[in-house]
Amino acid sequence: MDDDFGAAVSKLASHALDLNQLTTLAKAIERARLENDLSPLSPMRLGLLGNGTTSLFGPALTATAARHGLNLEVVEAPYDQGFQAALDPASDINRTRPDAVLLAFDHRILAMPDNPQDEAESTVCVNEAFEQIRAIGQAVSTQSGATVIYQTLVHPPTHLLGSYDRRLPGSPHKLVDNFNDKLIESINGTGDILLDAGAIAEMVGLDTWHDITRWHLAKIPFVQTAIPLYADHVARLLAASVGKSRKCLVLDLDNTLWGGVIGDDGLAGIILGEGDPVGEAFLDIQRMALRLRALGIILAVSSKNEDATARLPFREHPDMLIRESDIAVFQANWSDKATNLESIARALDIGVDALVLLDDNPVERAQVRAALPQVAVPELPKDPALYSRTLLAAGYFETVSLSTEDLLRADDYTSRAKRVELQGASRDLSSYLTSLNMEIFFAPFDETGRNRIAQLINKSNQFNLTTRRYTQNEVAALEADPSVFTLQVRLRDRFGDNGMISVVICRSLGDGEEWEIDTWLMSCRVLGRGVEQAVLAEIVRNAVANDCRRLRGLFIPSGRNDLVKDHYAKLGFERQVDGSTWLLETHTFEPGDVPVKVIHAVEGNAT
């Protein structure tokens, strides 16, 4: 098979394929999986349980997942055997230990009350269905260790008494609403994932979504033509759970953020503002971009323009909503877009696969797709009023959690630019680091940081020595394991709080005289500040306190972590003959001189 088969599959999956085409592609992927490496697709296994026929979902999920960078294997429970498959340790679902399990149950899991006006009976119906779903999820999580994806129930297409159904405690619509509210509340903060199937159905339309004939004939839970859309939303969640969501929206300017060409039409000639349908469409685009920024998405600009001319609307147009301070990297020049996008990625220290380009020009879009296929480039319609809807419908910024650090990401990149400016003005590295007034906080894993710890473990690729992944439940187990040393690291400096920037997991080997560094990852945004030396000093301090004489470091290449291939060598570890193992004698270790104030959360003291 071709060594580039994985990339070819991903490109093919990016087209709008119907169910038959997805099934054909899935068969090709399954054959290829036995014969060759499907890199750059990341392997993942999904368990599938439901109360209807789900056999059509598996192939669609396998093929669609390739669009989102995953080599997905689907393991399906027998028809309507969800509870049995969840409880049985020998079931295919539990035996294969999937990374995630999707509970694809629909509204028919709810028993309808005989009297829709009876509130007590209606509450019992909701609680029984809820307890059944949660029991299935908790059983499969316990047996397999998988993350559970719970989906909301979809409203049925008909009403009993029309609009009055909203006031009937036992109407189908009210029962579904109450069940969904209870489900969402129960999984908040658990590390499990929510799939909003109800929202997907609303996009299709409830009357179209429900195919009652197919249900009676073959127990297919919704219309077959909607399966590709459903599969895409599931695949987005799976990709987001392992850090494959996009981080940065790159904006073109002329005819993308405003109507007209600023270099030709001038400040007064561009179309932007209330009272004009075209001007309002461009305001809507800017509002969308700012809302994304408020949720942590980085904004950048790439425009073929003179720099001063391109910045003029940001500085002087009265109706401009986005300002220069909202833009992390501003590229306005006459270079080609692909070159500018690579420059933006370097400046932000992220991969080009984290970028989404919003550009009205079909020639520019085609050039970027050809030169940088890793960049997401939505195909925009001619009407700018549809730009925002087109971008958001693609799900590039799908997420499974939203931490404080996520919300502050965009501001963090602005602060990073200030740090770079300060570094340029400093006489040398030492004076620059001193001027940052850094404070580093060390603490073991705990419940408060668990969500962010799991998020970093599953999202960090570049500064990650082993790229091992752990679910939130597995992180909780590590906290409680006395043979495991855990460390969460936070950093603050004069420009702001960087949040959690490093995670370390060490396992005690044999008699405890040696610790293996199972996981060591760091945020790339703090590189060059000596933080890794401070983290190593903290690891050694704890190792010595536990009579550990050696640290064993591992470097496992992933194709994306070349950045740290020399990490242990730079820190004084000695390379072993296998080439991937590094040793450090703790009793001979001498910490470097890093100008940082160290604070231990447990001990409450600073050194």
C-alpha positions in Angstrom: 0.0 0.0 0.0 1.1 3.6 -0.5 2.9 5.2 2.4 0.8 8.3 1.9 -2.5 6.4 2.1 -3.4 8.1 5.4 -3.1 11.6 3.9 -5.0 10.5 0.8 -7.8 9.1 2.9 -8.0 12.3 4.9 -8.2 14.4 1.8 -10.9 12.2 0.2 -12.9 12.2 3.4 -12.9 16.0 3.4 -15.4 15.9 0.5 -19.2 15.9 1.0 -19.8 12.1 0.8 -23.1 10.4 1.1 -23.8 7.3 3.2 -22.9 4.8 0.4 -19.7 6.7 -0.4 -18.7 6.8 3.3 -19.4 3.0 3.6 -17.1 2.3 0.6 -14.4 4.5 2.0 -14.7 2.8 5.4 -14.1 -0.6 3.8 -11.0 0.7 2.1 -9.7 2.1 5.4 -10.4 -1.2 7.2 -8.5 -3.2 4.5 -5.6 -0.7 4.6 -5.4 -0.8 8.4 -4.2 -4.4 8.1 -1.5 -3.6 5.6 0.1 -0.3 6.2 0.6 2.7 8.5 -2.2 5.2 8.2 -0.2 8.2 9.5 -0.8 11.0 9.9 -4.2 9.7 11.1 -4.2 9.1 14.9 -5.5 5.6 16.0 -8.6 5.6 18.1 -11.2 3.0 19.1 -14.9 3.9 19.7 -17.5 1.7 21.3 -21.1 2.1 20.1 -24.3 1.3 22.1 -27.9 2.2 21.3 -31.5 1.2 21.5 -31.9 1.0 17.8 -30.1 -0.3 14.7 -26.6 1.3 14.7 -24.9 -0.9 12.1 -25.1 1.9 9.5 -23.3 4.3 11.9 -20.0 2.4 12.2 -18.8 2.7 8.6 -19.9 6.3 8.4 -18.0 7.1 11.6 -14.8 5.4 10.4 -14.8 7.3 7.1 -15.8 10.6 8.6 -13.2 10.4 11.4 -10.5 10.5 8.7 -11.7 14.0 7.8 -10.8 15.0 11.4 -7.4 13.3 11.5 -8.4 10.0 13.1 -7.9 6.3 12.2 -11.1 5.2 13.9 -12.1 1.6 14.6 -15.7 1.2 15.7 -16.7 -1.7 18.0 -20.5 -2.1 18.1 -22.7 -3.9 20.7 -25.3 -6.3 19.5 -28.7 -4.8 18.7 -30.5 -3.5 21.8 -28.0 -5.1 24.1 -26.5 -1.9 25.6 -26.9 -2.8 29.3 -25.7 -6.4 28.8 -22.6 -5.2 26.8 -21.8 -2.6 29.4 -21.9 -5.0 32.4 -20.2 -8.0 30.8 -16.4 -7.7 31.1 -16.0 -10.2 28.2 -18.2 -8.2 25.8 -16.5 -6.8 22.7 -17.0 -3.3 24.0 -15.2 -3.9 27.3 -12.7 -6.5 26.0 -11.3 -4.2 23.3 -10.9 -1.3 25.8 -12.1 1.6 23.5 -10.9 5.2 24.0 -14.5 6.4 24.1 -18.0 4.9 24.1 -21.0 6.5 22.4 -24.4 5.9 24.0 -26.6 6.5 20.9 -30.0 6.2 22.6 -33.1 8.1 21.3 -36.3 9.3 22.9 -37.9 5.8 22.8 -35.9 5.0 25.9 -38.5 7.1 27.7 -41.6 5.2 28.9 -44.6 7.6 28.3 -47.0 8.1 31.2 -50.5 6.9 30.8 -51.8 10.2 31.9 -49.7 13.1 30.5 -51.2 15.4 33.2 -49.8 13.3 36.0 -46.6 15.1 37.2 -45.5 12.3 39.6 -45.8 9.6 37.0 -44.0 11.8 34.5 -41.1 12.4 36.9 -40.8 8.6 37.4 -40.6 8.1 33.7 -37.8 10.6 33.3 -35.9 9.3 36.4 -36.1 5.6 35.3 -34.7 6.4 31.8 -32.0 8.6 33.3 -30.9 6.0 35.8 -30.7 3.4 33.0 -28.6 5.6 30.8 -26.3 6.6 33.6 -26.0 3.0 34.8 -24.9 1.9 31.3 -22.4 4.7 31.1 -20.9 4.1 34.5 -20.7 0.4 33.9 -18.9 0.7 30.6 -16.6 3.3 32.1 -15.7 1.1 35.0 -15.2 -2.1 32.9 -13.3 -0.5 30.0 -11.9 2.8 31.3 -13.3 4.6 28.4 -14.6 8.2 28.2 -18.4 8.1 27.8 -20.2 10.2 25.2 -23.8 10.8 26.2 -26.2 12.2 23.6 -29.2 14.3 24.2 -32.6 12.9 23.2 -34.3 14.4 20.1 -37.8 15.7 20.4 -40.4 13.6 18.6 -42.0 15.3 15.5 -45.6 15.5 16.8 -47.5 17.1 19.6 -50.4 15.9 21.7 -52.2 19.2 22.2 -50.1 21.6 20.1 -48.5 24.5 22.0 -50.1 23.4 25.2 -47.7 20.4 25.3 -45.1 22.8 26.9 -47.5 22.9 29.9 -48.1 19.2 30.1 -45.6 17.4 32.5 -46.0 14.1 30.6 -46.0 15.3 27.0 -43.2 13.8 24.9 -41.6 17.2 24.4 -41.6 18.0 28.1 -40.2 14.6 29.1 -37.4 15.0 26.6 -36.6 18.5 27.9 -36.5 17.3 31.5 -34.4 14.2 30.7 -31.8 16.3 28.8 -31.6 18.9 31.6 -31.0 16.1 34.1 -28.4 14.5 31.9 -26.4 17.6 31.2 -26.3 18.6 34.9 -25.2 15.1 35.9 -22.1 15.0 33.6 -20.8 18.5 34.3 -17.3 18.3 35.6 -17.0 14.5 35.2 -14.8 14.4 32.1 -17.6 12.7 30.1 -18.7 14.2 26.9 -22.0 15.6 25.6 -23.2 15.1 22.0 -26.2 17.4 21.3 -28.1 15.2 19.0 -31.2 17.4 19.5 -29.3 20.3 18.0 -28.2 18.2 15.0 -31.9 17.2 14.4 -33.0 20.8 14.6 -30.6 21.6 11.7 -32.2 18.9 9.6 -35.8 19.6 10.9 -37.6 17.2 13.2 -40.1 16.2 10.5 -37.3 15.2 8.2 -35.1 13.6 10.9 -37.7 11.1 12.1 -38.5 8.3 9.6 -41.2 6.4 11.4 -41.5 3.9 8.5 -37.8 2.9 8.8 -38.1 2.7 12.6 -41.0 0.2 12.3 -39.2 -1.7 9.5 -35.7 -1.9 10.8 -35.5 0.2 14.1 -33.3 2.8 12.4 -33.5 5.7 14.8 -33.4 8.5 12.2 -33.4 9.1 8.4 -30.5 7.6 6.7 -29.6 10.8 4.7 -28.8 12.5 8.1 -26.2 9.8 9.1 -23.3 11.7 7.4 -24.1 14.8 9.3 -24.5 12.9 12.6 -21.2 11.1 12.0 -19.4 14.4 11.4 -20.6 15.8 14.7 -19.4 12.6 16.5 -16.1 12.7 14.8 -15.6 16.4 15.7 -16.0 15.5 19.3 -13.6 12.6 19.1 -11.0 14.8 17.4 -11.5 17.6 20.0 -11.1 15.1 22.9 -7.5 14.4 21.7 -6.6 18.0 20.9 -7.3 18.2 17.2 -9.5 21.3 17.3 -8.3 24.4 15.6 -6.9 27.3 17.8 -6.6 30.3 15.5 -8.9 32.1 13.0 -6.9 33.9 10.3 -8.9 36.7 8.7 -8.5 38.2 5.3 -9.5 41.9 5.2 -10.9 43.3 1.9 -14.4 41.9 1.2 -14.0 39.6 4.3 -14.1 42.0 7.3 -15.5 44.9 5.3 -16.9 45.5 1.8 -14.6 46.9 -0.8 -10.8 47.4 -1.0 -9.3 49.7 1.5 -6.3 50.5 -0.7 -8.6 51.6 -3.6 -11.7 52.8 -1.9 -10.2 54.5 1.1 -11.5 54.7 4.7 -14.8 56.4 3.7 -15.4 54.1 0.7 -15.4 50.7 2.4 -18.8 49.2 3.3 -19.3 48.6 7.0 -21.9 49.5 9.5 -25.6 49.5 10.4 -28.3 50.7 8.0 -26.8 48.9 5.0 -27.5 45.1 4.4 -24.0 44.5 3.2 -22.4 46.6 5.9 -24.4 44.8 8.5 -23.3 41.4 7.1 -19.7 42.4 7.7 -20.5 43.5 11.2 -22.0 40.1 11.8 -18.7 38.5 10.7 -16.7 40.7 13.1 -19.1 39.9 16.0 -18.7 36.2 15.3 -14.9 36.6 15.4 -15.0 38.5 18.7 -17.3 35.9 20.3 -14.8 33.2 19.3 -12.0 35.3 20.7 -13.9 35.6 24.0 -13.9 31.8 24.1 -10.2 31.5 23.6 -9.8 31.4 19.8 -6.8 33.4 18.6 -7.4 36.0 15.9 -4.8 36.8 13.3 -4.8 38.8 10.0 -3.4 37.8 6.7 -4.0 40.3 3.9 -2.3 41.4 0.6 -2.0 45.0 1.5 0.3 47.8 2.6 0.6 47.4 6.4 -0.3 51.0 7.3 -3.3 51.0 4.9 -4.5 47.7 6.2 -4.4 48.9 9.8 -6.3 52.1 9.1 -9.9 50.8 9.5 -8.9 49.1 12.8 -7.6 52.5 14.1 -10.0 55.0 12.6 -13.2 53.5 11.2 -16.1 54.4 13.6 -18.0 51.1 12.9 -15.1 48.7 13.1 -15.7 46.3 16.0 -12.4 44.4 15.9 -9.4 46.4 17.0 -5.6 45.9 16.6 -5.4 44.8 20.2 -7.7 41.9 19.4 -5.2 40.6 16.8 -2.4 38.4 18.0 -0.4 38.5 14.7 -1.0 41.1 11.9 0.4 40.1 8.5 -0.3 42.7 5.8 2.2 42.4 2.9 2.4 41.2 -0.7 3.7 37.7 0.1 1.5 34.7 -0.9 -1.1 33.6 1.7 0.5 30.2 2.3 3.8 31.9 3.3 2.1 34.3 5.6 0.1 31.5 7.2 3.4 29.6 8.0 4.8 32.8 9.4 1.7 33.3 11.6 2.0 29.7 12.9 5.7 30.2 13.7 5.0 33.5 15.5 2.3 31.9 17.6 4.3 28.7 18.1 1.5 26.5 16.9 1.2 24.1 14.0 -0.4 25.2 10.7 -3.0 22.4 11.4 -4.3 24.7 14.1 -5.2 27.4 11.6 -8.5 28.3 9.9 -8.5 30.8 7.0 -11.5 32.9 6.3 -11.0 34.5 2.9 -13.5 35.6 0.3 -11.1 35.1 -2.7 -11.5 31.6 -4.3 -8.0 31.9 -5.9 -6.4 32.5 -2.5 -8.3 29.6 -1.0 -7.2 27.3 -3.7 -3.6 28.3 -3.4 -3.6 27.7 0.4 -5.3 24.3 0.0 -2.7 23.2 -2.5 0.3 24.5 -0.6 -0.9 23.8 3.0 -3.5 21.1 3.0 -3.3 21.0 6.8 -4.9 24.5 7.1 -8.8 24.5 7.2 -10.2 26.7 4.4 -14.0 26.8 4.3 -15.5 27.3 0.8 -17.4 30.6 1.2 -20.6 31.5 -0.7 -20.8 34.8 -2.6 -23.1 36.4 0.0 -21.1 37.7 3.0 -24.3 37.3 5.1 -23.6 33.6 5.0 -19.9 33.7 5.9 -20.4 33.3 9.7 -22.9 30.5 9.3 -20.6 28.6 6.9 -17.6 28.9 9.2 -19.4 27.9 12.4 -21.3 25.0 10.7 -17.9 23.3 9.8 -17.2 22.8 13.5 -13.5 23.7 13.4 -13.5 25.0 16.9 -15.4 22.0 18.5 -14.5 21.5 22.1 -15.3 19.0 24.9 -14.4 21.2 27.8 -13.8 24.9 28.4 -11.2 25.7 31.1 -10.2 29.1 32.5 -6.9 28.7 30.5 -8.9 28.2 27.3 -10.8 31.4 27.9 -7.7 33.3 28.5 -5.8 31.9 25.5 -6.3 34.9 23.1 -5.2 37.4 25.7 -2.2 35.1 26.5 -0.9 35.5 23.0 -1.2 39.2 23.2 0.9 39.0 26.4 3.4 36.8 24.7 3.9 39.5 22.0 4.8 41.9 24.8 7.3 39.4 26.3 8.9 39.1 22.9 9.2 42.8 22.7 10.7 43.0 26.1 13.2 40.2 25.2 14.4 42.3 22.2 15.0 45.3 24.5 16.8 43.3 27.2 20.6 43.2 27.2 20.9 39.4 27.6 18.8 36.4 28.4 19.5 36.5 32.1 18.4 40.1 32.5 15.3 39.3 30.4 14.3 36.4 32.6 14.9 38.4 35.7 12.7 41.2 34.4 9.8 38.8 34.0 9.4 38.4 37.8 8.3 34.8 37.3 6.6 32.8 40.0 6.2 29.0 39.5 3.6 27.0 41.5 4.0 23.2 42.2 1.3 20.9 43.4 0.3 17.3 43.0 -2.7 16.4 40.9 -6.0 17.2 42.6 -9.7 17.4 41.8 -9.6 21.1 41.1 -7.0 20.8 38.4 -8.1 17.4 37.0 -10.1 18.7 34.0 -7.2 20.9 32.8 -4.6 18.2 33.5 -6.5 15.7 31.3 -7.0 18.3 28.7 -3.3 19.1 28.5 -2.4 15.4 28.4 -4.7 14.8 25.5 -3.9 18.0 23.6 -0.2 18.5 24.0 1.9 17.1 21.0 5.1 19.1 20.5 6.6 19.4 24.0 5.5 15.9 25.1 8.2 13.3 25.7 6.0 10.2 25.4 2.6 11.5 24.1 0.8 9.0 26.3 -2.9 9.9 26.8 -5.0 9.5 29.9 -8.7 10.1 30.5 -10.0 12.2 33.4 -11.0 9.0 35.2 -7.4 7.6 34.7 -6.0 10.9 36.0 -8.1 10.5 39.1 -6.7 7.0 39.6 -3.2 8.4 39.3 -3.9 10.9 42.1 -4.8 8.0 44.4 -1.9 5.7 43.5 0.8 5.9 46.2 3.4 4.5 43.7 2.9 7.4 41.4 4.3 10.9 41.8 2.3 13.6 40.0 3.0 17.3 39.4 0.9 20.1 38.0 2.8 23.3 37.3 1.5 26.9 37.0 3.4 30.0 36.0 2.8 33.7 36.6 4.9 36.7 35.5 4.7 40.4 35.3 2.4 40.3 32.2 -0.2 37.9 33.6 -1.1 34.4 34.7 0.0 31.7 32.2 -2.2 29.1 33.9 -1.2 25.5 34.0 1.9 25.1 31.8 3.3 21.6 32.7 2.2 18.1 33.8 4.5 15.4 35.1 3.8 11.8 36.0 6.5 9.5 37.5 6.2 5.9 38.4 8.2 4.1 41.1 10.1 1.1 39.8 11.1 -2.0 41.7 12.3 -1.1 45.2 11.6 2.6 44.6 15.2 3.5 44.0 14.3 4.5 40.4 11.5 6.6 39.0 10.4 6.5 35.4 9.1 9.7 34.0 6.0 8.3 32.3 4.7 11.7 31.1 6.4 15.1 30.9 4.7 17.8 28.9 4.9 21.5 28.8 3.2 24.4 27.0 5.4 25.6 24.2 4.6 29.2 25.1 7.0 29.1 28.0 10.0 27.7 26.1 13.3 29.6 26.6 12.5 30.7 30.1 14.3 28.0 32.1 11.1 26.5 33.3 12.1 23.0 32.4 15.1 23.3 34.7 12.9 24.4 37.5 10.5 21.5 36.9 13.3 19.0 36.9 14.7 20.4 40.2 11.2 19.9 41.7 11.1 16.3 40.4 14.5 15.6 41.9 13.6 17.2 45.2 10.7 14.9 45.6 12.6 11.9 44.3 15.4 12.4 46.9 12.8 12.8 49.6 11.5 9.4 48.7 14.9 7.7 48.6 15.0 7.5 44.8 18.5 7.5 43.4 17.8 7.6 39.6 15.4 9.2 37.2 14.6 7.3 34.0 13.5 9.5 31.1 11.9 8.2 27.9 11.6 9.9 24.6 9.1 8.2 22.3 9.0 9.9 18.8 5.4 10.7 17.7 6.2 12.5 14.5 5.1 15.8 16.1 7.5 16.0 19.2 10.9 16.4 17.5 11.1 19.7 19.5 12.0 17.7 22.6 14.2 15.0 21.1 17.3 16.5 22.9 15.3 17.5 26.0 17.0 15.1 28.4 20.5 15.6 26.9 20.2 19.4 27.6 19.2 18.6 31.2 22.2 16.4 31.9 20.7 12.9 31.5 22.9 10.2 30.1 21.7 8.4 27.0 21.5 4.6 27.2 22.3 2.1 24.5 18.7 1.7 23.3 18.7 5.3 22.2 15.4 6.2 23.7 16.1 5.9 27.5 18.0 8.5 29.5 19.2 8.3 33.2 20.0 10.9 35.8 21.6 10.2 39.2 19.6 12.3 41.7 22.4 12.6 44.2 24.7 14.2 41.7 22.2 16.6 40.3 22.9 20.3 40.5 19.9 22.6 39.7 20.6 25.5 37.3 20.3 29.1 38.3 16.8 30.1 37.1 15.5 33.5 38.3 12.1 32.2 39.4 10.3 32.2 42.8 9.1 28.7 43.6 5.8 28.2 45.6 4.7 24.8 46.8 0.9 24.6 47.2 1.0 21.8 49.6 3.6 23.2 51.9 2.5 26.8 51.5 6.0 28.1 51.5 8.2 29.8 48.9 11.9 29.4 48.1 
